[in-house]
Amino acid sequence: MHAEILIGGVFYGGPCDQSIGKTRHDNPVTGRMVGSAAEAGWAEVSAALDATKEAFSTWRFSPREDRSALLLRIAEALRERRQEFAELLRDELAKPISLAYAEVDRAAITFEIASREASTFGLPEPVDVSLDPRSDGVNVMVTRRPLGPILGIVPANWPLNLAAHKIAPALASGNTILIKAPSIGTLSTLRLCRLIHEAGCPDGVVNAIGCVPALAQKAAQDPRIAKLSFTGSPKVGWMLRDLLPRLPMTLELGGDATAVVAEDADLDYAVSKLIPSAFGFAGQVCISTQHLLVHRSVYDSFVSSFVAASEALTMSDPTDSGCLCGPLMTPEAAEKVMEWIDEAEAAGARVLCGGNRVGGYVEPTVMEGVTRAVRLGCDEVFGPVVTIQPYDEPEAIVTWVNTSRYGIHAAVFSSNHQLIDLLDCELQVGGLIVNDSPSLRFDAMPYGGIKESGMGREGIRSAMLSMTEVHTVVTGWTT
């Protein structure tokens, strides 16, 4: 297949168009070509910025029922083409096919949530000013206005649903958007934008390009952009924040999530939730479980069960419906994971299972005795590796989690309300998940991190709030 860029309702960079560059995209497992994609130069990026700005002048006034209907058509189209998109995610990213189907399903849900929000979001709301004696006969109403053209930069690991998390709230709130597809996952993101166009999206409301990072940075700095929504590495995200301190911005960056298994936890249930969280999609999720803290009284029992379940996972082909832990998306990623395992082992950590690489695959790996002094203990591994250690008192949990540079989700398996309340109050994270893994995310809920994990929140309504500004109208006086 070949994917073209979308500018102002027109597709550019077809297979025979020699004026626009092309990139090749191969299957990480087989090395076979999955497809090619057009790659924009600055002329195309600038044209896309123009189209996004021009369309905003009319889309901002579009009836909310029209926006809602469009978003619902997009959701329905994704469901109709579920298999096509799932197989593309599998082939392009080596995402296990069951997880690829789940991503398509969630993307459809994301657009449907936005459709519902569009029908009521921003309607005028009264403000009670009656305590002020000057307010006699006065009405104060608050609405929300769209910010303008948005630049959405999409990551490689979720090129469909995380593109949806930028596009859907933008459309629902009356904004236009330019999507920059990831260098891996390009085909999936550009194919989604074609589907949106085919669903009847007005020309220029959604534009989509693939380009080199330097041009994406140049686009973010362009005055035609009113807001940046970026999902990716902390290094790039915070560089953009420093470069553009006045630009409204949402940053969704890295994480090293910790899950706590308390002394009263159902151990079998905890293992059943934490295995897919740690090793699903080879751990290439920013809220994968990277660290486990287990109460010393149940430590040996839990470790025995968790290691046995980890060893039972096979490094299977992503086309296998039972595959959970496939290969890393690139050979470089697999090499980095192995370097971190070796570094931790050299510093005294012990490999309880796994720890080997076969081509692009890294075995599901469990390590004991990892400290914050090594990269595996203090940075995001983004691979199928989990550390495990005992704790005695709740204060040790707080100390461990809060010494991390990151803070998206943490999790606790317990029915002890005193412990849960303590962690909810003290942990420096964006969200606490009780009796499920830190990987749990519902697409309607606010989602994001603190510290180096980012700023702002996604989740449809939260994103719509960040893509709009408050507008107040005071009426009632006569002259």
C-alpha positions in Angstrom: 0.0 0.0 0.0 1.0 3.6 -0.4 -0.1 6.5 1.9 -0.4 10.1 0.7 -0.3 13.3 2.7 -3.5 15.3 3.0 -3.6 19.0 2.6 -6.7 21.1 2.2 -8.8 18.1 1.1 -6.4 17.0 -1.6 -4.0 14.0 -1.4 -0.4 14.6 -2.5 2.6 12.4 -3.1 1.1 9.5 -5.0 3.4 6.6 -6.1 4.1 8.4 -9.4 4.6 11.9 -8.0 8.3 12.5 -8.3 8.1 16.0 -6.7 7.5 14.6 -3.2 9.8 12.2 -1.3 8.8 8.7 -0.2 9.6 6.6 2.8 9.6 2.8 2.9 8.0 0.9 5.8 9.0 -2.7 6.6 7.6 -5.4 8.9 9.8 -5.6 12.0 9.6 -9.4 12.1 9.9 -10.4 8.4 11.7 -7.3 7.0 9.2 -7.4 4.1 7.9 -4.1 2.8 4.5 -3.2 4.2 4.1 0.0 2.2 5.4 3.4 1.4 4.4 6.9 2.4 4.7 10.4 1.0 7.1 12.6 3.0 6.4 16.3 3.1 9.1 19.0 2.6 8.6 22.5 4.0 6.6 23.6 1.0 4.0 20.9 1.8 4.1 21.6 5.6 3.6 25.3 5.0 0.7 24.6 2.7 -0.8 22.3 5.3 -0.5 25.1 7.9 -2.3 27.5 5.5 -5.1 25.0 4.9 -5.5 24.4 8.7 -5.7 28.1 9.4 -8.0 28.9 6.5 -10.5 26.1 7.4 -10.6 27.3 11.0 -12.3 30.5 9.9 -15.4 28.6 9.0 -15.2 25.3 11.0 -15.2 27.3 14.3 -18.8 28.4 13.5 -20.0 24.9 12.3 -23.2 23.7 14.0 -22.4 21.3 16.9 -24.8 18.8 15.4 -22.7 18.7 12.3 -19.6 18.0 14.3 -21.3 15.3 16.3 -22.6 13.6 13.2 -19.2 13.6 11.5 -17.4 12.1 14.5 -20.0 9.4 14.7 -19.6 8.6 11.0 -15.8 8.3 11.6 -16.4 5.9 14.6 -18.8 3.8 12.4 -16.3 3.7 9.5 -13.5 2.5 11.8 -15.7 -0.3 13.1 -16.6 -1.3 9.5 -12.9 -1.5 8.6 -11.7 -3.0 11.9 -9.8 -5.9 10.3 -8.1 -3.7 7.8 -6.7 -1.3 10.4 -5.8 -4.1 12.9 -3.8 -6.0 10.2 -2.0 -2.8 9.2 -1.0 -2.1 12.9 0.2 -5.7 13.2 2.2 -5.5 10.0 3.6 -2.0 10.5 4.5 -2.2 14.2 4.6 -6.0 14.9 1.8 -5.2 17.4 0.2 -8.5 18.5 -3.0 -8.9 16.5 -5.3 -9.1 19.6 -3.9 -5.8 20.8 -4.2 -4.3 17.3 -7.9 -5.1 17.3 -8.2 -3.5 20.7 -6.5 -0.3 19.5 -9.0 0.0 16.6 -11.9 -0.6 19.0 -10.6 2.1 21.3 -10.1 4.5 18.5 -13.7 4.1 17.5 -14.8 4.6 21.1 -12.7 7.7 21.2 -14.5 9.3 18.2 -17.9 8.2 19.6 -17.2 9.8 23.0 -16.2 13.0 21.1 -19.4 12.9 19.2 -21.4 12.8 22.4 -19.4 15.6 24.0 -19.8 17.8 20.9 -23.5 18.0 21.3 -23.3 19.9 24.6 -19.8 21.1 25.2 -19.4 24.9 25.4 -23.1 25.7 25.7 -23.7 29.0 27.6 -23.6 28.6 31.4 -24.9 31.2 33.8 -22.7 32.7 36.5 -24.4 33.7 39.8 -23.3 37.2 40.7 -26.3 38.1 42.8 -24.3 38.8 46.0 -22.9 41.9 44.3 -25.3 44.8 44.6 -24.3 46.0 41.2 -25.7 42.9 39.6 -29.4 43.9 39.6 -30.8 43.1 36.2 -27.5 41.8 34.9 -26.8 38.4 33.3 -23.4 36.8 33.1 -22.9 33.9 30.7 -19.8 31.8 30.1 -19.0 29.9 26.9 -15.9 28.3 25.4 -14.2 29.3 22.2 -11.8 27.2 20.1 -8.2 28.2 20.2 -7.5 27.8 16.5 -5.2 25.6 14.4 -3.7 22.7 16.4 -0.5 20.8 15.6 -0.8 17.1 16.8 2.4 15.1 16.9 1.6 11.3 17.2 3.8 8.6 18.7 4.8 5.3 17.0 3.4 2.9 19.6 -0.3 4.0 19.3 -0.5 5.6 15.8 -4.2 5.1 15.5 -5.8 5.7 18.9 -3.4 8.5 20.0 -4.0 10.2 16.7 -7.7 9.9 17.5 -7.1 11.5 20.9 -5.9 14.6 19.2 -8.2 14.7 16.2 -11.5 13.9 17.9 -11.5 16.6 20.6 -10.2 19.1 18.1 -13.1 18.5 15.8 -15.6 18.3 18.6 -14.6 21.7 20.0 -14.5 23.6 16.7 -10.7 23.5 16.1 -8.9 22.4 13.0 -5.8 20.2 13.2 -2.6 19.3 11.4 -1.4 15.8 12.2 2.2 14.9 12.0 2.4 11.1 11.6 5.1 9.1 13.4 8.1 7.8 11.5 7.0 4.3 12.5 3.3 3.8 12.3 3.1 6.4 9.4 0.8 4.3 7.3 -1.8 3.7 10.1 -2.0 7.4 10.9 -2.2 8.6 7.3 -4.8 5.9 6.5 -6.9 7.1 9.5 -6.8 10.6 8.1 -7.9 9.4 4.7 -10.9 7.6 6.4 -11.8 10.9 8.1 -11.8 12.7 4.8 -13.9 10.0 3.2 -16.4 10.3 6.1 -17.2 13.8 4.9 -14.8 16.0 6.9 -14.7 19.4 5.3 -11.5 20.3 3.3 -8.7 21.6 5.5 -10.3 20.7 8.9 -8.0 17.7 9.2 -4.6 17.8 7.4 -2.0 15.1 7.7 1.7 14.8 6.8 4.7 12.8 7.4 8.0 14.7 7.7 11.4 14.8 9.3 11.5 16.0 13.0 13.2 19.3 12.1 10.2 20.3 10.0 7.8 19.3 12.7 9.7 21.5 15.1 9.6 24.3 12.5 5.8 23.9 12.2 5.4 24.0 16.0 7.2 27.4 16.0 5.1 28.8 13.2 2.7 31.6 14.2 -0.2 29.9 12.3 -0.3 27.3 15.1 -2.4 28.1 18.2 -1.7 25.0 20.3 0.6 21.9 20.3 -0.5 18.5 21.4 2.6 16.3 21.6 3.0 12.6 22.6 6.5 11.3 22.6 9.8 11.3 24.4 10.5 13.6 27.4 13.7 14.9 25.7 11.8 16.3 22.7 8.7 17.3 24.6 10.5 19.5 27.1 12.8 20.9 24.4 9.6 22.2 22.7 8.3 23.5 26.0 11.5 25.5 26.5 11.5 26.7 22.9 7.8 27.8 23.0 7.0 28.9 26.5 4.0 30.9 25.5 2.3 28.4 23.2 -0.6 26.4 24.8 0.7 22.9 24.9 -0.2 19.4 26.1 2.7 17.0 26.6 2.2 13.3 27.1 5.7 11.8 27.7 7.3 8.9 29.4 6.7 6.8 32.5 8.1 4.0 34.7 4.9 2.9 36.4 5.0 1.1 39.8 2.4 -1.4 41.0 2.1 -2.3 44.6 0.9 -5.8 45.8 -0.2 -5.4 49.4 -0.3 -8.1 52.1 -4.1 -8.6 51.7 -4.0 -8.7 47.8 -5.5 -11.6 45.8 -2.2 -12.8 44.4 -3.5 -14.8 41.5 -5.7 -11.9 40.4 -2.8 -9.5 40.7 -0.6 -11.7 38.6 -3.3 -12.0 35.9 -3.5 -8.2 35.6 0.2 -7.5 35.9 1.6 -10.0 33.3 -0.2 -8.3 30.3 0.6 -4.9 31.8 4.3 -5.6 32.0 4.8 -7.6 28.8 1.9 -6.7 26.4 3.3 -5.3 23.2 6.7 -6.0 24.6 6.3 -3.3 27.2 6.2 -0.5 24.6 3.5 1.5 26.5 4.3 4.5 28.7 2.1 3.1 31.5 3.4 -0.5 31.3 4.2 -1.9 34.7 8.0 -1.4 35.1 8.4 -1.8 38.9 6.7 -4.1 41.4 6.7 -3.5 45.1 5.4 -6.5 47.1 4.7 -6.7 50.8 7.4 -8.9 52.4 4.8 -11.2 54.0 3.6 -12.4 50.5 6.8 -11.7 48.6 8.0 -15.2 48.1 4.6 -16.5 47.0 4.0 -13.7 44.6 7.4 -13.9 43.1 7.1 -17.6 42.5 3.7 -17.1 40.7 4.8 -14.1 38.7 8.0 -15.6 37.5 6.2 -18.9 36.5 3.6 -16.8 34.5 6.4 -14.8 32.9 8.3 -17.9 31.9 5.1 -19.4 30.4 4.9 -16.5 27.9 6.3 -17.4 24.5 7.9 -14.9 22.1 5.4 -15.7 19.3 4.6 -14.1 16.0 2.3 -11.1 16.2 0.0 -12.8 13.7 -0.8 -15.5 16.3 -4.0 -14.7 18.1 -2.4 -15.8 21.4 0.6 -13.5 21.1 1.1 -11.0 23.9 4.8 -10.2 23.9 6.1 -9.8 20.3 9.3 -8.1 19.1 10.4 -4.6 19.7 9.5 -2.1 17.0 13.2 -1.7 16.0 16.5 -3.6 16.4 17.9 -0.5 18.1 15.1 -0.7 20.8 15.9 -4.3 21.5 19.6 -3.5 21.8 18.9 -0.7 24.3 16.8 -3.0 26.5 19.6 -5.5 26.6 22.1 -2.9 27.5 20.0 -1.8 30.5 19.5 -5.4 31.6 23.3 -6.0 31.5 24.0 -2.8 33.3 21.6 -3.6 36.1 23.0 -7.2 36.4 26.6 -5.8 36.6 25.5 -3.5 39.4 24.3 -6.5 41.5 20.7 -7.1 40.3 19.6 -10.7 39.6 17.7 -12.0 36.6 14.9 -14.2 37.8 13.7 -15.2 34.3 14.3 -14.0 30.8 17.2 -11.7 30.0 17.9 -12.9 26.6 17.5 -11.5 23.1 16.6 -13.4 19.9 16.7 -11.1 16.9 14.1 -8.4 17.5 12.6 -10.2 20.5 13.6 -9.8 24.1 12.4 -12.4 26.5 9.9 -11.3 29.2 12.4 -10.5 31.9 12.0 -10.2 35.7 14.8 -8.7 37.8 15.3 -8.5 41.5 17.6 -6.0 43.4 17.4 -3.2 40.8 18.1 0.3 42.4 17.5 3.8 41.2 21.3 4.0 40.6 21.0 2.2 37.2 18.9 3.2 34.1 16.5 0.3 34.5 15.7 1.7 38.0 15.4 5.4 37.1 14.4 5.7 33.5 11.7 4.3 31.1 12.9 1.0 29.7 10.0 0.8 27.1 10.6 -2.9 26.8 9.5 -6.3 28.4 11.3 -5.9 31.7 9.9 -5.6 35.2 11.8 -5.1 38.5 10.5 -6.6 41.7 11.4 -5.8 45.4 9.8 -6.3 48.8 8.6 -3.5 51.1 7.7 -3.5 54.8 5.9 -0.2 55.5 3.8 2.1 53.3 6.3 4.9 53.6 8.7 2.8 51.5 6.2 2.8 48.7 5.8 6.6 48.9 9.6 7.1 48.9 10.2 4.8 45.9 7.5 6.2 43.7 8.2 9.8 44.6 11.9 9.6 43.9 11.0 8.8 40.2 11.4 11.6 37.7 8.1 10.4 36.2 4.5 10.2 37.3 1.7 9.1 35.1 0.0 6.1 36.9 0.7 3.9 39.9 -1.4 1.0 41.0 -2.2 -0.9 44.2 -3.7 -4.3 44.8 -5.4 -4.1 48.2 -8.7 -3.7 50.0 -7.1 -1.8 52.8 -8.8 1.7 52.6 -6.3 3.2 54.9 -3.4 2.2 52.6 -5.3 3.2 49.5 -6.1 6.6 51.0 -2.5 7.2 52.0 -1.2 6.3 48.5 -3.9 8.4 46.9 -2.8 11.4 49.0 0.9 11.0 48.9 2.0 9.5 45.6 3.2 12.1 43.0 1.4 10.7 40.0 -1.4 11.7 37.7 -3.6 8.8 38.6 -3.9 5.9 41.0 -5.4 2.6 39.8 -6.9 0.4 42.6 -7.0 -3.4 42.0 -5.9 -3.2 38.4 -2.7 -2.5 36.6 -1.2 1.0 36.0 -1.8 0.3 32.2 -5.6 0.7 32.7 -6.9 3.7 30.7 -10.4 4.6 29.8 -10.5 6.9 26.8 -13.1 9.2 28.5 -11.1 9.8 31.7 -8.5 12.5 32.2 -5.1 11.1 31.4 -1.6 12.5 31.8 1.4 12.8 34.1 3.4 15.2 36.3 7.1 15.8 36.6 9.0 14.7 33.5 5.9 12.7 32.4 4.4 15.8 30.9 1.8 18.6 31.4 -1.9 18.9 30.8 -4.4 16.0 30.3 -5.9 14.1 27.5 -9.1 12.2 27.6 -11.8 13.7 25.4 -13.4 16.3 27.6 -10.1 17.2 29.2 -8.5 17.7 25.8 -11.5 19.8 24.7 -11.1 22.1 27.7 -7.4 22.6 26.8 -8.3 23.3 23.2 -10.7 26.1 24.1 -10.7 29.3 26.2 -13.3 30.8 28.4 -15.4 33.6 26.9 -17.6 35.7 29.2 -20.6 37.9 28.1 -22.2 40.3 30.6 -25.6 41.8 29.5 -28.6 43.5 31.1 -27.7 47.2 31.5 -29.7 49.8 29.7 -28.5 53.3 28.9 
